[in-house]
Amino acid sequence: MAALKREDFKNKHSTKATVVGTVTVPAMGGDVSVCKLSAGGRDRVSSALMGLGSGKDSGTYRARLVVETACDEHGVKLFADDDIKWLAGLDYEILEPIVDEANKLNKFDTPEDLEKN
């Protein structure tokens, strides 16, 4: 097996996410693609989870996970960081199918699983 070099990693960078699934959002009457978390995305989701009780990330775990994983069928993200506040204000039934699928497809099932990592 060959030794990896910096350029090998750099060549993996893309502006589009890797779509890993699709979920139906009944409350919205449509489907959303879900992408694989990037390393930075996983860190931001974990930070939001750890901040559930206090500070600027308080109460944003679900909205943060949706921002990091909801995309169109081509891997283009649907939301940006600026959308977190209003996404967090939506009824939970809207975000929960995306959150559940993103948790499953990104290999953690619950917020408690993230805390263990």
C-alpha positions as CSV (number, residue, x, y, z in Angstrom):
1,M,0.0,0.0,0.0
2,A,1.4,3.4,-1.0
3,A,2.0,6.2,1.6
4,L,-0.5,9.0,1.3
5,K,0.6,12.5,0.7
6,R,-0.9,15.9,1.3
7,E,-2.1,16.2,-2.3
8,D,-4.0,12.9,-2.0
9,F,-6.1,14.4,0.8
10,K,-6.4,17.8,-0.9
11,N,-7.7,16.1,-4.1
12,K,-10.6,14.7,-2.0
13,H,-11.9,18.2,-1.2
14,S,-15.1,19.2,-3.0
15,T,-17.6,22.0,-2.8
16,K,-20.4,19.5,-3.1
17,A,-21.3,17.0,-0.4
18,T,-21.7,13.3,-0.9
19,V,-25.4,12.4,-0.9
20,V,-26.0,9.3,1.1
21,G,-29.8,9.2,1.3
22,T,-33.2,10.8,0.9
23,V,-35.9,11.4,3.5
24,T,-39.5,12.3,3.2
25,V,-40.6,15.3,5.3
26,P,-44.3,14.7,5.7
27,A,-44.9,18.1,7.4
28,M,-43.5,19.8,4.2
29,G,-44.9,17.4,1.7
30,G,-41.6,16.6,0.0
31,D,-38.2,14.9,0.1
32,V,-34.8,16.1,1.1
33,S,-31.5,14.6,0.3
34,V,-29.1,13.9,3.2
35,C,-25.3,14.1,2.8
36,K,-22.4,12.7,4.7
37,L,-20.9,15.0,7.3
38,S,-17.5,16.6,6.6
39,A,-15.0,16.5,9.4
40,G,-15.7,20.1,10.2
41,G,-19.4,19.6,10.0
42,R,-19.2,16.8,12.5
43,D,-17.2,19.0,14.8
44,R,-19.8,21.8,14.5
45,V,-22.7,19.4,15.2
46,S,-20.8,18.0,18.2
47,S,-20.2,21.6,19.5
48,A,-23.9,22.4,19.1
49,L,-24.7,19.2,21.0
50,M,-22.3,20.0,23.8
51,G,-23.7,23.5,24.0
52,L,-27.3,22.4,24.5
53,G,-27.4,23.8,28.0
54,S,-25.7,27.2,27.6
55,G,-24.1,29.8,25.4
56,K,-24.6,30.7,21.7
57,D,-25.1,27.1,20.5
58,S,-27.8,26.5,23.1
59,G,-30.8,24.7,21.5
60,T,-29.4,24.5,18.0
61,Y,-28.4,20.8,17.7
62,R,-31.2,19.8,15.4
63,A,-31.0,23.0,13.3
64,R,-27.2,22.6,13.1
65,L,-27.4,19.0,11.9
66,V,-30.0,20.0,9.3
67,V,-27.7,22.8,8.0
68,E,-24.8,20.4,7.8
69,T,-26.6,17.5,6.1
70,A,-29.7,18.7,4.1
71,C,-28.8,19.1,0.4
72,D,-30.3,18.8,-3.0
73,E,-29.9,15.6,-5.1
74,H,-26.6,17.0,-6.5
75,G,-25.0,17.5,-3.1
76,V,-25.5,21.3,-2.9
77,K,-26.3,22.3,0.7
78,L,-29.8,23.8,1.2
79,F,-29.0,25.9,4.2
80,A,-26.2,28.1,5.6
81,D,-25.1,29.1,9.1
82,D,-27.3,32.2,8.9
83,D,-30.4,29.9,8.7
84,I,-29.8,28.2,12.1
85,K,-31.8,30.6,14.2
86,W,-35.0,30.4,12.1
87,L,-34.6,26.7,11.5
88,A,-34.4,26.2,15.3
89,G,-37.7,28.0,15.6
90,L,-39.6,25.6,13.3
91,D,-41.9,22.9,14.7
92,Y,-39.8,19.9,15.5
93,E,-42.0,17.6,13.2
94,I,-40.4,19.5,10.3
95,L,-36.8,18.9,11.2
96,E,-37.1,15.5,12.9
97,P,-37.2,13.2,9.8
98,I,-34.1,14.9,8.5
99,V,-32.3,14.7,11.9
100,D,-33.2,11.0,12.3
101,E,-32.0,10.1,8.8
102,A,-28.8,12.2,9.2
103,N,-28.1,10.6,12.5
104,K,-28.5,7.1,11.0
105,L,-26.6,7.7,7.8
106,N,-23.7,9.4,9.5
107,K,-23.4,6.5,11.9
108,F,-24.8,7.9,15.1
109,D,-28.4,7.3,16.2
110,T,-28.9,9.7,19.0
111,P,-27.5,12.9,20.5
112,E,-26.3,10.6,23.4
113,D,-24.1,8.7,20.9
114,L,-22.4,11.9,19.9
115,E,-21.6,12.7,23.5
116,K,-19.8,9.4,23.8
117,N,-17.5,10.3,20.9
